[in-house]
Amino acid sequence: MNALSPDRSAPFYRPVAQEVALFEAAYANGLPLLLKGPTGCGKTRFVEHMAARLGRPLYTVACHDDLSAADLIGRYLLRGGATEWVDGPLTRAVREGAICYLDEVIEARKDVTVVLHPLTDNRRTLMIDRTGEELVAPPGFMLVASYNPGYQNILKRLKPSTRQRFLSITFGFPDATTEVAVVARESGLDATRVAPLVRLAGHIRALSGMDLEEGVSTRLLIYAASLIAGGMPIERALQAAVVEPLTDEPDVAQALRDVIASVYG
């Protein structure tokens, strides 16, 4: 969990559609926003960019199996022999009128969604049962959540009663021209050398019948480009940043290396 303060210089983000305008409209109207898309396609960077663009503090929570409502709201802790209440990140965001971003919200425990519901309708309230407080979110507060629909299963699924409380944006990987520009800027590798990486990503994403949960992400392309820009041989960089992160299966790894060889010769 971490908080970012507003900054005049927004983290770099290259819009691909109308997502910036939709985020601004959601913020202006006090509406929650849900970001859907594959791993590493820019959802978190987009939220960081928009928080800075709007001049709002940002609290980011990486959700996981053990994340409970108490982790978000807060709890009593023993400090110096005395018991005192300590706000969680969601409570701090509500008090400060900040943006709270729940990354991969589907991974959190079910009691988390119960806490979120009053914040995602016209009430915009957060009830702190332990202290008896009921906080009303100020105009600057915004709740943003994300998840990867590709990882949903029967045990982990965002219920319609929760999903329909949010405006939603579906994220995908950018077009080749945009992805080349993003990877080049983030890695420092020349665009002419980034272009084959993006072409490789397109081939891998188009593969069917392979044991890959997802194709290579823009994030992994940036990692690979950064290694190459630092002088690492292409084959070694792609093994570390593409092949190994995507699979543990020897036959799939070999198939990926064959795709790499077809692109790089």
C-alpha positions in Angstrom: 0.0 0.0 0.0 1.4 3.4 -0.9 0.3 7.0 -1.2 1.5 9.5 -3.9 1.1 13.2 -3.4 -0.1 15.4 -6.2 2.6 16.5 -8.6 2.6 19.1 -11.4 4.4 16.6 -13.7 2.1 13.7 -14.4 3.7 10.2 -15.0 4.0 9.5 -18.7 0.9 7.9 -20.2 -0.1 7.8 -23.9 -3.9 7.8 -24.3 -5.2 5.3 -26.8 -8.9 6.2 -26.8 -11.2 8.4 -24.7 -10.1 7.0 -21.3 -8.7 10.4 -20.0 -12.0 12.2 -20.8 -14.0 9.4 -19.1 -11.8 9.4 -16.0 -12.2 13.2 -15.7 -16.0 13.0 -16.2 -16.2 10.3 -13.5 -14.1 12.4 -11.1 -16.2 15.5 -11.8 -19.4 13.6 -11.0 -18.2 11.7 -8.0 -18.6 8.3 -9.8 -16.4 5.2 -9.1 -14.5 3.7 -12.0 -13.5 0.1 -12.8 -10.6 -0.7 -15.1 -10.6 -4.0 -16.9 -7.7 -5.5 -18.8 -4.7 -7.8 -19.0 -1.7 -7.7 -16.8 0.9 -5.0 -17.8 -1.3 -3.1 -20.2 -1.0 0.3 -18.4 -3.9 0.4 -15.9 -1.9 1.4 -12.9 0.2 3.9 -14.8 -3.0 5.4 -16.1 -4.4 5.9 -12.6 -1.1 7.5 -11.5 -1.1 9.8 -14.5 -4.7 10.9 -13.8 -4.1 11.5 -10.1 -1.2 13.8 -10.9 -3.2 15.4 -13.8 -6.1 16.2 -11.4 -3.8 17.2 -8.6 -5.1 14.6 -6.1 -3.2 12.4 -3.7 -3.3 8.7 -4.6 -3.5 5.7 -2.3 -2.8 2.5 -4.1 -3.7 -0.9 -2.6 -2.4 -4.1 -4.2 -5.2 -6.5 -3.3 -4.5 -10.1 -2.4 -6.2 -13.2 -0.9 -5.7 -12.1 2.7 -6.7 -8.4 2.2 -9.6 -7.8 4.5 -12.0 -4.9 5.2 -10.0 -4.0 8.3 -6.8 -3.7 6.2 -8.6 -1.0 4.2 -10.5 0.8 7.0 -8.1 0.5 9.9 -7.7 -1.1 13.3 -6.7 -0.5 16.9 -3.0 -0.9 17.5 -1.0 -1.0 20.7 1.6 1.7 20.8 3.6 2.7 23.8 1.3 0.8 26.2 -1.8 2.6 24.8 -4.4 1.5 22.3 -5.0 3.9 19.4 -6.9 3.8 16.2 -4.9 3.8 13.0 -6.7 4.6 9.7 -6.3 2.3 6.8 -5.6 3.6 3.2 -9.3 3.7 2.2 -10.2 5.7 5.3 -7.3 8.1 4.8 -8.3 8.6 1.2 -11.9 9.4 2.2 -10.8 11.8 4.9 -8.4 13.6 2.6 -10.5 13.6 -0.5 -7.9 11.6 -2.3 -8.1 8.9 -5.0 -8.1 5.3 -3.7 -7.0 2.7 -6.3 -7.7 -1.0 -5.5 -5.5 -2.9 -7.9 -6.8 -6.4 -8.8 -9.8 -5.9 -6.4 -11.1 -9.4 -7.3 -8.3 -10.9 -5.3 -9.5 -9.3 -2.0 -11.7 -11.1 0.5 -15.5 -10.9 0.0 -16.0 -8.6 3.1 -14.1 -5.8 1.1 -17.0 -5.4 -1.4 -19.4 -5.0 1.5 -17.4 -2.0 2.6 -17.2 -0.5 -0.9 -20.9 -0.6 -1.7 -21.9 2.5 0.3 -19.0 4.4 -1.3 -20.1 3.5 -4.8 -23.7 4.9 -4.7 -25.3 8.1 -3.9 -24.5 7.8 -0.2 -20.7 8.0 -0.7 -20.2 7.0 2.9 -17.7 4.8 4.8 -18.9 3.3 8.1 -16.2 2.6 10.6 -17.8 0.1 13.0 -15.0 0.0 15.4 -15.1 3.7 16.2 -18.7 4.4 15.4 -17.8 7.0 12.7 -19.6 7.5 9.5 -17.5 9.4 7.0 -19.1 11.2 4.1 -16.7 11.3 1.1 -15.8 14.9 0.1 -16.0 15.9 -3.6 -12.3 15.2 -4.2 -12.6 11.5 -3.2 -12.7 8.9 -6.0 -12.7 5.2 -5.9 -11.0 3.3 -8.7 -10.6 -0.4 -9.0 -9.1 -2.8 -11.5 -9.1 -6.4 -12.3 -8.1 -8.8 -15.0 -11.2 -10.6 -16.5 -8.9 -13.3 -18.0 -8.1 -14.6 -14.5 -11.7 -14.9 -13.4 -13.0 -18.3 -12.4 -16.0 -19.7 -10.6 -14.4 -19.0 -7.2 -13.2 -15.5 -8.0 -15.7 -13.4 -9.9 -16.7 -9.8 -9.5 -20.4 -10.0 -8.7 -22.8 -8.0 -11.0 -24.1 -6.2 -7.9 -20.6 -4.8 -7.4 -19.6 -4.4 -11.1 -22.8 -2.5 -11.9 -21.9 0.2 -9.3 -18.9 1.4 -11.4 -18.4 3.1 -14.7 -16.0 0.8 -16.6 -13.2 1.0 -19.1 -11.7 -2.0 -20.9 -8.0 -1.7 -21.5 -6.1 -3.7 -24.1 -2.6 -3.5 -25.5 -2.0 -0.4 -27.7 -1.6 -0.4 -31.4 1.9 -1.0 -32.7 2.8 2.6 -33.3 1.7 3.7 -29.9 3.4 0.8 -28.2 6.7 1.5 -30.0 6.6 5.1 -28.8 5.8 4.1 -25.2 8.5 1.4 -25.0 11.1 3.7 -26.5 10.3 6.5 -24.1 10.3 4.3 -21.0 13.4 2.3 -21.9 15.6 4.7 -23.7 16.0 2.3 -26.6 15.8 3.8 -30.1 12.4 3.3 -31.7 13.9 1.5 -34.7 15.2 -1.2 -32.3 12.0 -1.2 -30.3 9.9 -2.0 -33.4 11.0 -5.6 -33.7 10.1 -6.1 -30.0 6.6 -4.8 -30.6 6.3 -7.0 -33.7 7.4 -10.0 -31.6 4.8 -9.1 -29.0 2.1 -9.1 -31.7 3.1 -12.6 -32.9 3.1 -14.0 -29.3 -0.3 -12.4 -28.6 -1.7 -13.9 -31.7 -0.6 -17.5 -30.9 -3.3 -20.0 -30.3 -3.2 -23.5 -28.8 -0.3 -22.7 -26.5 -0.2 -22.9 -22.8 0.0 -19.2 -22.2 -2.5 -17.5 -19.9 -1.7 -14.1 -21.5 0.5 -12.7 -24.2 3.6 -10.6 -23.5 2.7 -7.3 -21.8 3.9 -3.8 -22.6 5.6 -3.8 -19.2 7.7 -6.8 -20.2 8.6 -5.2 -23.5 9.9 -2.2 -21.5 12.0 -4.5 -19.3 13.4 -6.2 -22.4 14.2 -2.9 -24.1 15.8 -1.5 -21.0 18.1 -4.6 -20.8 19.0 -4.2 -24.5 19.6 -0.4 -24.1 22.0 -1.3 -21.3 24.0 -3.5 -23.6 22.6 -7.0 -22.9 22.5 -9.2 -26.0 19.0 -9.5 -27.5 18.7 -13.2 -27.0 19.6 -13.1 -23.3 17.3 -10.1 -22.7 14.4 -11.8 -24.3 15.0 -15.0 -22.4 14.9 -13.1 -19.1 12.1 -10.6 -19.9 9.8 -12.6 -22.2 10.3 -16.3 -22.2 10.9 -17.0 -18.6 8.1 -14.7 -17.2 5.6 -16.2 -19.6 6.0 -19.9 -19.0 7.6 -22.7 -17.0 7.0 -25.4 -19.6 10.1 -26.4 -21.6 8.1 -27.0 -24.8 6.3 -23.7 -24.6 9.6 -21.9 -23.9 11.1 -23.5 -27.0 8.1 -22.4 -29.1 8.6 -18.8 -27.8 12.3 -19.0 -28.7 11.3 -20.2 -32.2 9.0 -17.1 -32.6 11.8 -14.9 -31.4 14.1 -16.5 -34.0 11.6 -15.9 -36.7 11.5 -12.2 -35.9 15.2 -11.6 -35.3 16.6 -14.1 -37.7 
